[in-house]
Amino acid sequence: DPHERRTAPFALLFFDLDGFKAINDTLGHQAGDRVLVEVGARVKATLRADDILVRMAGDEFVAVFRGPLDQNIARTMADRLHQQIVKPIDIQGSDVTITASIGVVLSRAPTGDIVKDAEALLRIADRAMYDAKRAGGGQTVVASFDQYPAWPPLDATTPVVRHETGRLTSSQRTAH
């Protein structure tokens, strides 16, 4: 149902492979390509039919999980990705392991509205992912409204789906 797809909340997980450059530098680009293909296949296998996986660039990926989600469910989904990514990968007869730093943002704002500004959500998930990297990598940071006070960076043109009506509209920032 197109209406349900437009109004359904989702979690956006932005992840980057920790130590990927070292694999490329020491084992070569073919080995790096093999790691990317294997990680992509493993992550895709954890997704449901309605979920989405995209390789953004290099060793950066975005996964979108649809449905009724909260921070705990999103963290559980990220944990599943971690479990698949850390499994050894056979490269030229040797087992190579890699970890990922994952940043998560939920599309549902505290007002109940669904934020549809993909660029804003990607920026926030990217910031959370870099926080996970700075914390040592191999971790997940779920962006919270307290931690990222600029979230969501709504202005009069930011598309949101209104919780009350299910209609796509522009945001109107309110004073708090």
Contact map, one row per residue, 1 for C-alpha under 8 A:
11111000000000000000000000000000000000000000000000000000000000000000000000000000000000000000000000000000000000000000000000000000000000000000000000000000000000000000000000000000
11111100000000000000000000000000000000000000000000000000000000000000000000000000000000000000000000000000000000000000000000000000000000000000000000000000000000000000000000000000
11111110000000000000000000000000000000000000000000000000000000000000000000000000000000000000000000000000000000000000000000000000000000000000000000000000000000000000010000000000
11111111000000000000000000000000000000000000000000000000000000000000000000000000000000000000000000000000000000000000000000000000000000000000000000000000000000000000000000000000
11111111000000000000000000000000000000000000000000000000000000000000000000000000000000000000000000000000000000000000000000000000000000000000000000000000000000000000000000000000
01111111000000000000000000000000000000000000000000000000000000000000000000000000000000000000000000000000000000000000000000000000000000000000000000000000000000001000000000000000
00111111100000000000000000000000000000000000000000000000000000000000000000000000000000000000000000000000000000000100000000000000000000000000000000000000000000001000011000000000
00011111110000000000000000000000000000000000000000000000000000000111000000000000000000000000000000000000000000000100000000000000000000000000000000000000000000000000000000000000
00000011111000000000000000000000000000000000000000000000000000000111100000000000000000000000000000000000011100000100000000000000000000000000000000000000000000000000000000000000
00000001111100000000000000000000000000000000000000000000000000011111100000000000000000000000000000000000011100000000000000000000000000000000000000000000000000000000000000000000
00000000111110000000000000000000000000000000000000000000000000011100100001000000000000000000000000000001111000000000000000000000000000000000000000000000000000000000000000000000
00000000011111000000000000000000000000000000000000000000000001111000000000000000000000000000000000000001111000000000000011001000000000000000000000000000000000000000000000000000
00000000001111100000000000000000000000000000000000000000000001110000000000000100000000000000000000000111100000000000000000001000000000000000000000000000000000000000000000000000
00000000000111110000000000000000000000000000000000000000000111100000000000000000000000000000000000000111000000000000000001001100100000000000000000000000000000000000000000000000
00000000000011111000000000000000000000000000000000000000000111000000000000000000000000000000000000011110000000000000000000000100100000000000000000000000000000000000000000000000
00000000000001111100000000000000000000000000000000000000001110000000000000000000000000000000000000011100000000000000000000000000100000000000000000000000000000000000000000000000
00000000000000111111000000000000000000000000000000000000001100000000000000000000000000000000000001111000000000000000000000000000000000000000000000000000000000000000000000000000
00000000000000011111000000000000000000000000000000000000000000000000000000000000000000000000000001111000000000000000000000000000000010001100000000000000000000000000000000000000
00000000000000001111111000000000000000000000000000000000000000000000000000000000000000000000000001100000000000000000000000000000000000000000000000000000000000000000000000000000
00000000000000001111111100000001000000000000000000000000001000000000000000000000000000000000000001000000000000000000000000000000000000000000000000000000000000000000000000000000
00000000000000000011111110000000000000000000000000000000000000000000000000000000000000000000000000000000000000000000000000000000000000000000000000000000000000000000000000000000
00000000000000000011111111000000000000000000000000000000000000000000000000000000000000000000000000000000000000000000000000000000000000000000000000000000000000000000000000000000
00000000000000000011111111110011000000000000000000000000000000000000000000000000000000000000000000000000000000000000000000000000000000000000000000000000000000000000000000000000
00000000000000000001111111111111000000000000000000000000000000000000000000000000000000000000000000000000000000000000000000000000000000000000000000000000000000000000000000000000
00000000000000000000111111111000000000000000000000000000000000000000000000000000000000000000000000000000000000000000000000000000000000000000000000000000000000000000000000000000
00000000000000000000011111110000000000000000000000000000000000000000000000000000000000000000000000000000000000000000000000000000000000000000000000000000000000000000000000000000
00000000000000000000001111111111000000000000000000000000000000000000000000000000000000000000000000000000000000000000000000000000000000000000000000000000000000000000000000000000
00000000000000000000001111111111000000000000000000000000000000000000000000000000000000000000000000000000000000000000000000000000000000000000000000000000000000000000000000000000
00000000000000000000000110111111100000000000000000000000000000000000000000000000000000000000000000000000000000000000000000000000000000000000000000000000000000000000000000000000
00000000000000000000000100111111110000000000000000000000000000000000000000000000000000000000000000000000000000000000000000000000000000000000000000000000000000000000000000000000
00000000000000000000001100111111111000000000000000000000000000000000000000000000000000000011000000000000000000000000000000000000000000000000000000000000000000000000000000000000
00000000000000000001001100111111111100000000000000000000000000000000000000000000000000000000000000000000000000000000000000000000000000000000000000000000000000000000000000000000
00000000000000000000000000001111111110000000000000000000000000000000000000000000000000000000000000000000000000000000000000000000000000000000000000000000000000000000000000000000
00000000000000000000000000000111111111000000000000000000000000000000000000000000000000000010000000000000000000000000000000000000000000000000000000000000000000000000000000000000
00000000000000000000000000000011111111100000000000000000000000000000000000000000000000001000000000000000000000000000000000000000000000000000000000000000000000000000000000000000
00000000000000000000000000000001111111110000000000000000001000000000000000000000000000000000000000000000000000000000000000000000000000000000000000000000000000000000000000000000
00000000000000000000000000000000111111111000000000000000000000000000000000000000000000000000000000000000000000000000000000000000000000000000000000000000000000000000000000000000
00000000000000000000000000000000011111111100000000000000000000000000000000000000000000001000000000000000000000000000000000000000000000000000000000000000000000000000000000000000
00000000000000000000000000000000001111111110000000000000000000000000000000000000000110000000000000000000000000000000000000000000000000000000000000000000000000000000000000000000
00000000000000000000000000000000000111111111000000000010000000000000000000000000000000000000000000000000000000000000000000000000000000000000000000000000000000000000000000000000
00000000000000000000000000000000000011111111100000000000000000000000000000000000000000000000000000000000000000000000000000000000000000000000000000000000000000000000000000000000
00000000000000000000000000000000000001111111110000000000000000000000000000000000000110000000000000000000000000000000000000000000000000000000000000000000000000000000000000000000
00000000000000000000000000000000000000111111111000001000000000000000000000000000100110000000000000000000000000000000000000000000000000000000000000000000000000000000000000000000
00000000000000000000000000000000000000011111111000001000000000000000000000000000000000000000000000000000000000000000000000000000000000000000000000000000000000000000000000000000
00000000000000000000000000000000000000001111111000000000000000000000000000000000000000000000000000000000000000000000000000000000000000000000000000000000000000000000000000000000
00000000000000000000000000000000000000000111111100000000000000000000000000000001100000000000000000000000000000000000000000000000000000000000000000000000000000000000000000000000
00000000000000000000000000000000000000000011111111110000000000001000000000000000000000000000000000000000000000000000000000000000000000000000000000000000000000000000000000000000
00000000000000000000000000000000000000000000011111100000000000000000000000000000000000000000000000000000000000000000000000000000000000000000000000000000000000000000000000000000
00000000000000000000000000000000000000000000001111100000000000000000000000000000000000000000000000000000000000000000000000000000000000000000000000000000000000000000000000000000
00000000000000000000000000000000000000000000001111110000000000001100000000000000000000000000000000000000000000000000000000000000000000000000000000000000000000000000000000000000
00000000000000000000000000000000000000000000001111111000000000111100000000000000000000000000000000000000000000000000000000000000000000000000000000000000000000000000000000000000
00000000000000000000000000000000000000000000001001111100000001111000000000000000000000000000000000000000000000000000000000000000000000000000000000000000000000000000000000000000
00000000000000000000000000000000000000000011000000111110000011110000000000000000000000000000000000000000000000000000000000000000000000000000000000000000000000000000000000000000
00000000000000000000000000000000000000000000000000011111000011100000000000000000000000000000000000000000000000000000000000000000000000000000000000000000000000000000000000000000
00000000000000000000000000000000000000010000000000001111111111000000000000000000000000000000000000000000000000000000000000000000000000000000000000000000000000000000000000000000
00000000000000000000000000000000000000000000000000000111111111000000000000000000000000000000000000000000000000000000000000000000000000000000000000000000000000000000000000000000
00000000000000000000000000000000000000000000000000000011111110000000000000000000000000000000000000000000000000000000000000000000000000000000000000000000000000000000000000000000
00000000000000000000000000000000000000000000000000000011111100000000000000000000000000000000000000000000000000000000000000000000000000000000000000000000000000000000000000000000
00000000000000011001000000000000000100000000000000000011111110000000000000000000000000000000000000000000000000000000000000000000000000000000000000000000000000000000000000000000
00000000000001111000000000000000000000000000000000000011111111000000000000000000000000000000000000000000000000000000000000000000000000000000000000000000000000000000000000000000
00000000000001110000000000000000000000000000000000001111101111100000000000000000000000000000000000000000000000000000000000000000000000000000000000000000000000000000000000000000
00000000000111100000000000000000000000000000000000011111000111110000000000000000000000000000000000000000000000000000000000000000000000000000000000000000000000000000000000000000
00000000000111000000000000000000000000000000000000111100000011111000000000000000000000000000000000000000000000000000000000000000000000000000000000000000000000000000000000000000
00000000011110000000000000000000000000000000000000111000000001111100000000000000000000000000000000000000000000000000000000000000000000000000000000000000000000000000000000000000
00000000011100000000000000000000000000000000001001110000000000111110000000000000000000000000000000000000000000000000000000000000000000000000000000000000000000000000000000000000
00000001111000000000000000000000000000000000000001100000000000011111100000000000000000000000000000000000000000000000000000000000000000000000000000000000000000000000000000000000
00000001110000000000000000000000000000000000000000000000000000001111100000000000000000000000000000000000000000000000000000000000000000000000000000000000000000000000000000000000
00000001110000000000000000000000000000000000000000000000000000000111110000000000000000000000000000000000000000000000000000000000000000000000000000000000000000000000000000000000
00000000111000000000000000000000000000000000000000000000000000000111111111000000000000000000000000000000010000000000000000000000000000000000000000000000000000000000000000000000
00000000000000000000000000000000000000000000000000000000000000000001111111000000000000000000000000000000010000000000000000000000000000000000000000000000000000000000000000000000
00000000000000000000000000000000000000000000000000000000000000000000111111100000000000000000000000000000010000000000000000000000000000000000010000000000000000000000000000000000
00000000000000000000000000000000000000000000000000000000000000000000111111110000000000000000000000000000000000000000000000000000000000000000000000000000000000000000000000000000
00000000000000000000000000000000000000000000000000000000000000000000111111111000000000000000000000000000000000000000000000000000000000000000000000000000000000000000000000000000
00000000001000000000000000000000000000000000000000000000000000000000111111111100000000000000000000000001010000000000000000000000000000000000010000000000000000000000000000000000
00000000000000000000000000000000000000000000000000000000000000000000001111111110000000000000000000000001000000000000000000000000000000000001010000000000000000000000000000000000
00000000000000000000000000000000000000000000000000000000000000000000000111111111000000000000000000000000000000000000000000000000000000000000000000000000000000000000000000000000
00000000000000000000000000000000000000000000000000000000000000000000000011111111100000000000000000000000000000000000000000000000000000000000000000000000000000000000000000000000
00000000000010000000000000000000000000000000000000000000000000000000000001111111110000000000000000000100000000000000000000000000000000000001000000000000000000000000000000000000
00000000000000000000000000000000000000000000000000000000000000000000000000111111111000000000000000000000000000000000000000000000000000000001000000000000000000000000000000000000
00000000000000000000000000000000000000000000010000000000000000000000000000011111111100000000000000000000000000000000000000000000000000000000000000000000000000000000000000000000
00000000000000000000000000000000000000000010010000000000000000000000000000001111111110000000000000000000000000000000000000000000000000000000000000000000000000000000000000000000
00000000000000000000000000000000000000000000000000000000000000000000000000000111111111000000000000110000000000000000000000000000000000000100000000000000000000000000000000000000
00000000000000000000000000000000000000000000000000000000000000000000000000000011111111100000000000000000000000000000000000000000000000000000000000000000000000000000000000000000
00000000000000000000000000000000000000100110000000000000000000000000000000000001111111100000000000000000000000000000000000000000000000000000000000000000000000000000000000000000
00000000000000000000000000000000000000100110000000000000000000000000000000000000111111100000000001110000000000000000000000000000000000000000000000000000000000000000000000000000
00000000000000000000000000000000000000000000000000000000000000000000000000000000011111110000000011100000000000000000000000000000000000000000000000000000000000000000000000000000
00000000000000000000000000000000000000000000000000000000000000000000000000000000001111111000000011000000000000000000000000000000000000000000000000000000000000000000000000000000
00000000000000000000000000000000000000000000000000000000000000000000000000000000000001111100001111000000000000000000000000000000000000000000000000000000000000000000000000000000
00000000000000000000000000000000001001000000000000000000000000000000000000000000000000111110011110000000000000000000000000000000000000000000000000000000000000000000000000000000
00000000000000000000000000000000000000000000000000000000000000000000000000000000000000011111111100000000000000000000000000000000000000000000000000000000000000000000000000000000
00000000000000000000000000000010010000000000000000000000000000000000000000000000000000001111111100000000000000000000000000000000000000000000000000000000000000000000000000000000
00000000000000000000000000000010000000000000000000000000000000000000000000000000000000000111110000000000000000000000000000000000000000000000000000000000000000000000000000000000
00000000000000000000000000000000000000000000000000000000000000000000000000000000000000000111111000000000000000000000000000000000000000000000000000000000000000000000000000000000
00000000000000000000000000000000000000000000000000000000000000000000000000000000000000001111111100000000000000000000000000000000000000000000000000000000000000000000000000000000
00000000000000000000000000000000000000000000000000000000000000000000000000000000000000011110111110000000000000000000000000000000000000000000000000000000000000000000000000000000
00000000000000000000000000000000000000000000000000000000000000000000000000000000000000011110011111000000000000000000000000000000000000000000000000000000000000000000000000000000
00000000000000000000000000000000000000000000000000000000000000000000000000000000000001111000001111100000000000000000000000000000000000000000000000000000000000000000000000000000
00000000000000001111000000000000000000000000000000000000000000000000000000000000000011110000000111110000000000000000000000000000000000000000000000000000000000000000000000000000
00000000000000001110000000000000000000000000000000000000000000000000000000000000010011000000000011111000000000000000000000000000000000001100000000000000000000000000000000000000
00000000000000111100000000000000000000000000000000000000000000000000000000000000010010000000000001111100000000000000000000000000000000001110000000000000000000000000000000000000
00000000000000111100000000000000000000000000000000000000000000000000000000000000000000000000000000111110000000000000000000000000110110001111000000000000000000000000000000000000
00000000000011110000000000000000000000000000000000000000000000000000000000000100000000000000000000011111000000000000000000000001100100000111100000000000000000000000000000000000
00000000000011100000000000000000000000000000000000000000000000000000000000000000000000000000000000001111100000000000000000001111111100000001111000000000000000000000000000000000
00000000001111000000000000000000000000000000000000000000000000000000000001100000000000000000000000000111110000000000000000001001100000000001111000000000000000000000000000000000
00000000001110000000000000000000000000000000000000000000000000000000000000000000000000000000000000000011111000000000000010011000000000000000011100000000000000000000000000000000
00000000111100000000000000000000000000000000000000000000000000000000111001000000000000000000000000000001111110000000000000000000000000000000001000000000000000000000000000000000
00000000111100000000000000000000000000000000000000000000000000000000000000000000000000000000000000000000111110000111000010000000000000000000000000000000000000000000000000000000
00000000110000000000000000000000000000000000000000000000000000000000000000000000000000000000000000000000011111111110000000000000000000000000000000000000000000000000000000000000
00000000000000000000000000000000000000000000000000000000000000000000000000000000000000000000000000000000011111111110000000000000000000000000000000000001000000000000000000000000
00000000000000000000000000000000000000000000000000000000000000000000000000000000000000000000000000000000000111111000000000000000000000000000000000000000000000000000000000000000
00000000000000000000000000000000000000000000000000000000000000000000000000000000000000000000000000000000000111111000000000000000000000000000000000000000000000000010000000000000
00000000000000000000000000000000000000000000000000000000000000000000000000000000000000000000000000000000000111111100000000000000000000000000000000000000000000000110000000000000
00000000000000000000000000000000000000000000000000000000000000000000000000000000000000000000000000000000000111111110000000000000000000000000000000000000000000011110000000000000
00000011100000000000000000000000000000000000000000000000000000000000000000000000000000000000000000000000001110011111000000000000000000000000000000000000000000011110000000000000
00000000000000000000000000000000000000000000000000000000000000000000000000000000000000000000000000000000001110001111100010000000000000000000000000000001000001111000000000000000
00000000000000000000000000000000000000000000000000000000000000000000000000000000000000000000000000000000001000000111110000000000000000000000000000000000000001111000000000000000
00000000000000000000000000000000000000000000000000000000000000000000000000000000000000000000000000000000000000000011111110000000000000000000000000000000000001110000000000000000
00000000000000000000000000000000000000000000000000000000000000000000000000000000000000000000000000000000000000000001111111000000000000000000000000000000000000000000000000000000
00000000000000000000000000000000000000000000000000000000000000000000000000000000000000000000000000000000000000000000111111100000000000000000000000000000000000000000000000000000
00000000000000000000000000000000000000000000000000000000000000000000000000000000000000000000000000000000000000000000111111110000000000000000000000000001100000000000000000000000
00000000000100000000000000000000000000000000000000000000000000000000000000000000000000000000000000000000101000000010111111111000000000000000000000000001000000000000000000000000
00000000000101000000000000000000000000000000000000000000000000000000000000000000000000000000000000000000000000000000011111111100000000000000000000000000000000000000000000000000
00000000000000000000000000000000000000000000000000000000000000000000000000000000000000000000000000000000000000000000001111111110000000000000000000000000000000000000000000000000
00000000000000000000000000000000000000000000000000000000000000000000000000000000000000000000000000000000100000000000000111111111000000000000001000010010000000000000000000000000
00000000000111000000000000000000000000000000000000000000000000000000000000000000000000000000000000000011100000000000000011111111100000000000001000000000000000000000000000000000
00000000000001100000000000000000000000000000000000000000000000000000000000000000000000000000000000000010000000000000000001111111110000000000000000000000000000000000000000000000
00000000000000000000000000000000000000000000000000000000000000000000000000000000000000000000000000000010000000000000000000111111111000000000000000000000000000000000000000000000
00000000000000000000000000000000000000000000000000000000000000000000000000000000000000000000000000000111000000000000000000011111111100000000111000000000000000000000000000000000
00000000000001110000000000000000000000000000000000000000000000000000000000000000000000000000000000001111000000000000000000001111111110000001100000000000000000000000000000000000
00000000000000000000000000000000000000000000000000000000000000000000000000000000000000000000000000001010000000000000000000000111111111000000000000000000000000000000000000000000
00000000000000000000000000000000000000000000000000000000000000000000000000000000000000000000000000000010000000000000000000000011111111100000100000000000000000000000000000000000
00000000000000000000000000000000000000000000000000000000000000000000000000000000000000000000000000001110000000000000000000000001111111111111100000000000000000000000000000000000
00000000000000000100000000000000000000000000000000000000000000000000000000000000000000000000000000001000000000000000000000000000111111111110000000000000000000000000000000000000
00000000000000000000000000000000000000000000000000000000000000000000000000000000000000000000000000000000000000000000000000000000011111111000000000000000000000000000000000000000
00000000000000000000000000000000000000000000000000000000000000000000000000000000000000000000000000000000000000000000000000000000001111111010000000000000000000000000000000000000
00000000000000000000000000000000000000000000000000000000000000000000000000000000000000000000000000000000000000000000000000000000000111111110000000000000000000000000000000000000
00000000000000000100000000000000000000000000000000000000000000000000000000000000000000000000000000111000000000000000000000000000000111111110000000000000000000000000000000000000
00000000000000000100000000000000000000000000000000000000000000000000000000000000010000000000000000111100000000000000000000000000000110011111000000000000000000000000000000000000
00000000000000000000000000000000000000000000000000000000000000000000000000000000000000000000000000011100000000000000000000000000000110111111100000000000000000000000000000000000
00000000000000000000000000000000000000000000000000000000000000000000000000100110000000000000000000001111000000000000000000000000100100000111110000000000000000000000000000000000
00000000000000000000000000000000000000000000000000000000000000000000000000000000000000000000000000000111000000000000000000000001101100000011111000000000000000000000000000000000
00000000000000000000000000000000000000000000000000000000000000000000001001100000000000000000000000000011100000000000000000000001000000000001111100000000000000000000000000000000
00000000000000000000000000000000000000000000000000000000000000000000000000000000000000000000000000000011110000000000000000011001000000000000111110110000000000000000000000000000
00000000000000000000000000000000000000000000000000000000000000000000000000000000000000000000000000000000100000000000000000000000000000000000011111110000000000000000000000000000
00000000000000000000000000000000000000000000000000000000000000000000000000000000000000000000000000000000000000000000000000000000000000000000001111111110000000000000000000000000
00000000000000000000000000000000000000000000000000000000000000000000000000000000000000000000000000000000000000000000000000000000000000000000000111111000000000000000000000000000
00000000000000000000000000000000000000000000000000000000000000000000000000000000000000000000000000000000000000000000000000000000000000000000001111111000000000000000000000000000
00000000000000000000000000000000000000000000000000000000000000000000000000000000000000000000000000000000000000000000000000010000000000000000001111111110000000000000000000000000
00000000000000000000000000000000000000000000000000000000000000000000000000000000000000000000000000000000000000000000000000000000000000000000000011111111000000000000000000000000
00000000000000000000000000000000000000000000000000000000000000000000000000000000000000000000000000000000000000000000000000000000000000000000000010011111100000000000000000000000
00000000000000000000000000000000000000000000000000000000000000000000000000000000000000000000000000000000000000000000000000010000000000000000000010011111110000000000000000000000
00000000000000000000000000000000000000000000000000000000000000000000000000000000000000000000000000000000000010000010000110000000000000000000000000001111110000000000000000000000
00000000000000000000000000000000000000000000000000000000000000000000000000000000000000000000000000000000000000000000000100000000000000000000000000000111111000000000000000000000
00000000000000000000000000000000000000000000000000000000000000000000000000000000000000000000000000000000000000000000000000000000000000000000000000000011111111000000000000111000
00000000000000000000000000000000000000000000000000000000000000000000000000000000000000000000000000000000000000000000000000000000000000000000000000000000111111000000000000111000
00000000000000000000000000000000000000000000000000000000000000000000000000000000000000000000000000000000000000000000000000000000000000000000000000000000011111000000000001111000
00000000000000000000000000000000000000000000000000000000000000000000000000000000000000000000000000000000000000000000000000000000000000000000000000000000011111100000000001100000
00000000000000000000000000000000000000000000000000000000000000000000000000000000000000000000000000000000000000000011100000000000000000000000000000000000011111110000000001100000
00000000000000000000000000000000000000000000000000000000000000000000000000000000000000000000000000000000000000000011100000000000000000000000000000000000000011111000000111100000
00000000000000000000000000000000000000000000000000000000000000000000000000000000000000000000000000000000000000001111100000000000000000000000000000000000000001111100000111100000
00000110000000000000000000000000000000000000000000000000000000000000000000000000000000000000000000000000000000001111000000000000000000000000000000000000000000111110111110000000
00000000000000000000000000000000000000000000000000000000000000000000000000000000000000000000000000000000000000011100000000000000000000000000000000000000000000011111111110000000
00000000000000000000000000000000000000000000000000000000000000000000000000000000000000000000000000000000000000111100000000000000000000000000000000000000000000001111110000000000
00000000000000000000000000000000000000000000000000000000000000000000000000000000000000000000000000000000000000000000000000000000000000000000000000000000000000000111110000000000
00000000000000000000000000000000000000000000000000000000000000000000000000000000000000000000000000000000000000000000000000000000000000000000000000000000000000001111111000000000
00100010000000000000000000000000000000000000000000000000000000000000000000000000000000000000000000000000000000000000000000000000000000000000000000000000000000001111111100000000
00000010000000000000000000000000000000000000000000000000000000000000000000000000000000000000000000000000000000000000000000000000000000000000000000000000000000001100111110000000
00000000000000000000000000000000000000000000000000000000000000000000000000000000000000000000000000000000000000000000000000000000000000000000000000000000000000111100011111000000
00000000000000000000000000000000000000000000000000000000000000000000000000000000000000000000000000000000000000000000000000000000000000000000000000000000000000111100001111100000
00000000000000000000000000000000000000000000000000000000000000000000000000000000000000000000000000000000000000000000000000000000000000000000000000000000000111110000000111110000
00000000000000000000000000000000000000000000000000000000000000000000000000000000000000000000000000000000000000000000000000000000000000000000000000000000011111110000000011111000
00000000000000000000000000000000000000000000000000000000000000000000000000000000000000000000000000000000000000000000000000000000000000000000000000000000011100000000000001111100
00000000000000000000000000000000000000000000000000000000000000000000000000000000000000000000000000000000000000000000000000000000000000000000000000000000011100000000000000111110
00000000000000000000000000000000000000000000000000000000000000000000000000000000000000000000000000000000000000000000000000000000000000000000000000000000000000000000000000011111
00000000000000000000000000000000000000000000000000000000000000000000000000000000000000000000000000000000000000000000000000000000000000000000000000000000000000000000000000001111
00000000000000000000000000000000000000000000000000000000000000000000000000000000000000000000000000000000000000000000000000000000000000000000000000000000000000000000000000000111
